[in-house]
Amino acid sequence: AVKEEPAVAVKEEPAVAVNEEEEAPAVAVKEEPAVAVKEAVGGRGAKVEGKEVAGTKAVGVEEEKLEREDTILDLSLLPRVPSMTSVSSLEPIREEASRGKENGGFGRTTAAGDVGQRKAMEDVYCGFSVGEIAVACVCDGAGGARAAQSVCSAVEAHFRRCPRVDVSELREALKRAEASTLQAAARSGKWPDATTVAVAVADRDSVAVAWVGDSVVLRVKKNGTMIELTTPHCADNKEEAARVKRAGGRVGRSESEAAAGATRKLVGKLAPATAFGARKTNPKRIYPGGITLTRALGGLPLKYSRPQLVLPEPDLLALRAEPDDLAILVASDGLLEKLRADVVLDWAASPTPDAAHLVAKAKLAATKDNIALVAIFF
């Protein structure tokens, strides 16, 4: 039996005002209502190789995964620019992390990434300790790596300047990252790409988490359990799909399925490949746009389309650090595409866990997507 433990509401601090000091011409960014901050106190149970693992979401265990050709933007009318490569400053990250505890700081970070079976690397990531906090950030680019590069750089700059574990700082960092990324896209005129982002900021007493899109944050315990703190902002998420439909968008595994009426969709369930040119395992997408993500940063054409279906709104979590916390893992969805939960747990519990080793395991498991991982160890 799987026991669902409810999240406990935590009162959210008011958002910090944005100082409009950008040099470039401002791009209008729609103000969204404040997002409720929740405190995660439990997780979903799953069995790993016959053993009950409390508070763990099943990852690749007896579960058919959807195909991950999932971040394709249908923006053929826009010019295409070659993708950038990842910011994978692994050695500087390790050096800084190793100095953290020696100098009285907090945490140890380790980070790595790999192109997987894709043609270009569009995941961008950073992990570092500054003062009494540790920061992990992963951005999974869609349609290129420029938005991911912009957002990751903005998040790093914000927390080096304001090293605080606070959800209001996370919201401020992502709001500024969205504004600067849209401004850069408007200046160039050639940036159709968007990005997910997942960020964790931790100290000895607390953890703050924010995410937009389908990158993941995992909380690993010393007793061998793992809790997935994030829920994906994608068309396969029923709540997100319902929001898109209310806004005037359509959802389907192909554009023809998205446009079909209820009767045709019912008939198409028997033979979707014939009816809609899509397999049952294909991920759902939103139309117009043809992207699986329902929330993302960047993506200038998506933000100015009407109706606006892809939002920059983050979800936020405030957590109390607990004595049995082992690590916080921040990763792109490619890491968990094929890896089993027990492989991740065994890696985290090893004497000297190195992100590069787990990324290599994901690649050997025939992960198709780019892979990125940043871990904070308590």
C-alpha positions in Angstrom: 0.0 0.0 0.0 1.2 3.5 -0.8 0.6 6.0 1.8 0.2 9.6 0.6 1.4 12.1 3.2 -0.1 15.6 2.8 2.2 18.6 2.5 2.0 21.1 5.4 1.4 24.7 4.4 4.1 27.2 5.4 3.4 30.9 5.5 5.4 32.6 2.8 7.4 35.7 3.2 6.5 38.6 0.9 8.3 38.8 -2.4 11.3 41.2 -2.6 10.8 44.1 -4.9 12.7 44.0 -8.1 15.1 46.9 -8.7 14.8 47.9 -12.3 18.4 48.6 -13.2 18.9 46.7 -16.4 20.9 48.6 -19.1 19.1 47.1 -22.0 15.6 48.2 -23.0 13.1 46.5 -20.8 11.0 43.7 -22.0 7.5 43.4 -20.5 7.3 40.5 -18.1 3.8 39.6 -16.9 3.4 39.7 -13.1 2.0 36.5 -11.8 0.3 36.0 -8.4 2.5 34.8 -5.6 2.9 31.1 -5.4 2.1 29.3 -2.2 5.1 27.9 -0.3 4.7 24.4 1.0 6.7 22.4 3.4 7.4 18.8 2.4 7.2 16.4 5.3 6.8 13.1 3.5 6.9 11.4 0.2 5.4 8.6 -1.8 6.2 5.0 -1.1 7.7 2.7 -3.7 9.2 -0.8 -3.8 12.8 -1.2 -5.1 13.7 -4.7 -6.1 11.1 -6.2 -3.7 12.1 -4.1 -0.7 9.8 -1.4 0.7 11.4 2.0 0.6 9.3 4.5 2.5 9.0 8.0 1.2 10.4 7.2 -2.2 8.9 7.9 -5.6 9.5 5.0 -8.0 12.1 5.9 -10.6 12.4 3.5 -13.4 11.2 0.5 -11.3 8.6 -1.7 -13.0 7.5 1.5 -14.8 7.2 2.2 -18.5 8.9 5.6 -19.2 7.6 8.0 -21.8 9.9 8.8 -24.7 12.0 11.9 -24.0 12.1 13.7 -27.2 10.1 16.1 -25.1 11.5 19.6 -25.3 11.1 20.4 -29.0 9.8 23.8 -29.8 7.6 24.1 -32.9 9.1 27.4 -34.0 10.2 26.7 -37.6 9.6 30.3 -38.7 12.3 31.6 -36.4 16.0 31.4 -37.3 17.9 28.6 -35.8 21.2 29.2 -34.0 23.8 26.5 -33.1 23.5 25.3 -29.4 26.1 26.3 -26.8 27.8 23.7 -24.7 27.2 23.2 -21.0 28.9 25.1 -18.2 30.5 22.1 -16.5 33.0 23.8 -14.3 33.5 20.5 -12.4 37.1 21.0 -11.1 36.5 24.6 -9.8 33.3 23.3 -8.2 35.1 20.5 -6.4 37.9 22.8 -5.2 35.5 25.3 -3.8 33.4 22.6 -2.2 36.4 21.0 -0.6 37.3 24.4 1.0 33.8 24.9 2.3 34.0 22.8 5.5 37.7 23.5 6.0 36.9 27.2 6.2 33.9 26.8 8.5 31.4 26.9 5.6 28.6 24.4 5.0 28.2 21.4 2.8 30.1 19.7 0.0 28.9 20.0 -3.6 29.7 17.7 -6.6 28.5 18.3 -10.2 28.7 16.6 -13.6 26.9 16.4 -16.9 26.9 14.5 -20.2 25.4 14.9 -23.6 23.9 11.4 -23.4 22.6 10.3 -26.8 21.6 13.8 -28.0 23.5 15.7 -30.7 24.2 18.8 -28.5 24.5 19.5 -24.8 21.7 21.8 -23.6 21.9 21.2 -19.9 23.7 23.9 -17.9 24.5 23.6 -14.2 26.4 25.0 -11.3 27.1 24.0 -7.6 29.0 26.0 -5.0 29.4 26.9 -1.4 29.5 30.5 -0.3 29.7 31.5 3.4 27.3 29.3 5.4 25.2 28.1 2.4 25.5 25.6 -0.5 23.7 26.2 -3.8 22.8 23.7 -6.6 21.2 24.8 -9.9 20.3 22.8 -13.0 18.8 24.2 -16.2 17.6 21.9 -19.0 17.5 23.9 -22.3 14.7 23.4 -24.9 15.6 24.4 -28.4 19.1 25.5 -27.5 21.3 26.2 -24.4 21.4 30.1 -24.4 18.4 30.5 -22.1 19.8 27.8 -19.8 23.2 29.5 -19.8 21.6 32.9 -19.0 19.3 31.6 -16.2 22.0 29.5 -14.5 24.5 32.5 -14.6 21.9 34.8 -13.1 21.0 32.4 -10.3 24.7 31.9 -9.4 25.3 35.7 -9.4 22.3 36.3 -7.2 23.3 33.9 -4.5 26.9 34.9 -4.5 25.6 38.4 -3.9 22.8 37.4 -1.4 23.8 34.1 0.3 20.5 33.4 2.2 18.3 30.3 2.4 15.0 31.9 1.8 12.2 31.2 -0.7 11.8 35.0 -1.3 15.4 35.1 -2.5 14.7 32.1 -4.8 11.7 33.9 -6.2 13.7 37.1 -6.7 16.6 35.2 -8.3 14.3 33.5 -10.8 12.3 36.7 -11.5 15.5 38.5 -12.4 16.8 35.6 -14.4 13.6 35.5 -16.5 13.7 39.3 -17.1 17.4 39.3 -18.1 16.9 36.2 -20.4 14.0 37.8 -22.2 15.9 41.0 -22.6 18.9 39.2 -24.1 16.5 37.3 -26.4 14.8 40.5 -27.6 18.2 42.2 -28.3 19.5 39.3 -30.4 16.2 38.5 -32.1 17.4 34.9 -32.5 16.6 33.2 -29.2 13.6 31.0 -29.4 14.9 28.6 -26.8 13.5 28.2 -23.3 14.7 26.4 -20.2 13.7 24.5 -17.1 15.3 25.4 -13.8 15.6 23.7 -10.5 17.5 25.3 -7.5 18.2 24.1 -4.0 19.8 26.4 -1.4 20.7 24.8 2.0 22.5 25.5 5.3 22.7 23.5 8.5 19.1 24.3 9.5 17.0 24.7 6.4 16.6 24.0 2.7 14.8 26.1 0.1 13.8 24.7 -3.3 12.4 26.3 -6.4 11.6 24.8 -9.8 10.1 25.7 -13.2 9.6 22.8 -15.7 10.5 19.1 -15.3 13.9 19.1 -13.7 14.0 17.4 -10.3 15.1 17.8 -6.7 15.5 14.8 -4.5 16.0 14.6 -0.8 18.1 11.6 0.3 18.1 10.3 3.8 20.8 8.4 5.7 18.4 5.5 6.3 18.3 4.7 2.5 15.1 6.5 1.5 14.6 9.2 -1.1 11.8 11.7 -1.6 11.1 13.5 -4.8 10.3 17.1 -3.8 9.3 18.4 -7.2 6.3 17.7 -9.5 6.9 18.3 -13.2 5.4 21.3 -15.0 4.5 19.4 -18.2 1.5 18.4 -20.3 1.4 15.0 -18.7 0.6 16.6 -15.4 -3.2 16.6 -15.2 -3.4 19.8 -13.2 -1.0 21.7 -15.6 -2.9 20.3 -18.6 -6.2 21.5 -17.1 -4.7 25.0 -16.6 -3.6 25.1 -20.2 -7.0 24.1 -21.4 -8.7 26.8 -19.3 -6.3 29.4 -20.8 -7.5 28.4 -24.3 -4.8 25.9 -25.3 -5.0 22.3 -26.4 -3.2 19.2 -25.2 -2.3 16.0 -27.0 0.4 13.6 -28.2 0.2 15.3 -31.6 -1.4 18.4 -32.9 -4.2 16.4 -34.6 -5.0 14.7 -31.3 -5.0 18.0 -29.4 -7.5 19.4 -31.9 -9.8 16.4 -31.9 -13.2 16.3 -30.3 -14.1 14.0 -27.4 -15.6 11.3 -29.6 -12.6 11.2 -31.9 -10.2 11.0 -29.0 -12.2 8.1 -27.5 -11.9 6.2 -30.8 -8.3 7.2 -31.2 -7.4 5.5 -27.9 -7.7 2.2 -29.7 -5.3 3.1 -32.5 -3.6 6.4 -31.8 -0.9 5.9 -34.4 -3.5 5.6 -37.1 -5.9 8.3 -35.8 -3.4 10.9 -34.7 0.1 9.8 -35.9 1.3 9.3 -32.3 2.2 6.3 -30.2 0.6 5.8 -26.7 4.1 6.3 -25.2 4.6 9.7 -26.8 4.6 12.5 -24.2 1.7 15.0 -24.4 2.4 18.5 -25.7 0.6 21.8 -25.6 -0.6 23.6 -28.7 0.1 26.1 -30.1 3.8 25.7 -29.5 4.2 21.9 -29.6 6.3 21.8 -26.3 5.9 19.4 -23.5 6.7 22.0 -20.8 3.8 24.1 -19.3 6.2 26.3 -17.4 9.7 27.5 -18.5 12.0 30.5 -18.3 13.0 32.3 -21.5 11.2 31.1 -24.7 10.4 34.7 -25.9 8.0 33.6 -28.6 6.0 31.5 -26.1 5.7 34.3 -23.7 4.2 36.7 -26.3 1.9 34.2 -27.9 -1.8 34.6 -27.3 -3.1 32.8 -25.3 0.1 32.6 -23.2 0.2 29.0 -22.2 3.8 28.6 -21.0 4.3 30.5 -17.7 7.5 31.4 -15.8 5.8 30.8 -12.4 8.0 28.8 -10.0 6.8 26.4 -7.3 8.6 26.9 -4.0 9.3 24.7 -1.0 10.6 25.6 2.5 12.1 22.6 4.4 13.6 22.1 7.8 17.0 20.3 7.7 16.8 17.1 9.7 19.6 15.1 11.4 19.1 12.1 9.0 19.5 14.2 5.9 22.3 12.9 3.7 22.0 14.9 0.5 19.9 17.1 -1.8 20.2 16.1 -5.5 19.3 18.5 -8.3 19.1 17.0 -11.7 17.7 17.2 -15.2 15.1 14.6 -16.1 17.7 12.7 -18.1 19.4 11.4 -15.0 16.3 9.5 -13.9 15.1 8.4 -17.4 16.6 4.9 -16.9 18.3 4.7 -13.5 16.6 2.8 -10.7 16.1 4.4 -7.3 18.3 1.9 -5.6 21.3 2.8 -7.9 20.9 6.4 -6.8 20.6 5.5 -3.1 23.7 3.2 -3.3 25.7 6.0 -4.9 24.7 8.6 -2.4 25.6 6.3 0.5 29.1 5.5 -0.9 32.1 6.8 1.0 33.1 9.4 -1.6 30.1 10.0 -4.0 31.2 11.8 -7.2 28.5 13.2 -9.5 30.5 12.1 -12.5 30.1 8.4 -11.4 26.3 8.6 -11.2 26.1 10.5 -14.5 28.2 7.8 -16.1 25.8 5.1 -14.8 22.9 7.0 -16.3 24.7 7.1 -19.7 25.5 3.4 -19.5 21.8 2.7 -18.8 21.2 4.1 -22.3 19.6 7.4 -21.3 18.7 9.2 -24.5 18.5 12.7 -23.0 21.2 15.1 -21.8 22.2 14.4 -18.2 23.1 16.9 -15.4 23.5 16.4 -11.7 24.5 18.7 -8.8 24.5 17.3 -5.3 24.8 19.0 -1.9 26.0 16.7 0.9 25.2 17.7 4.5 
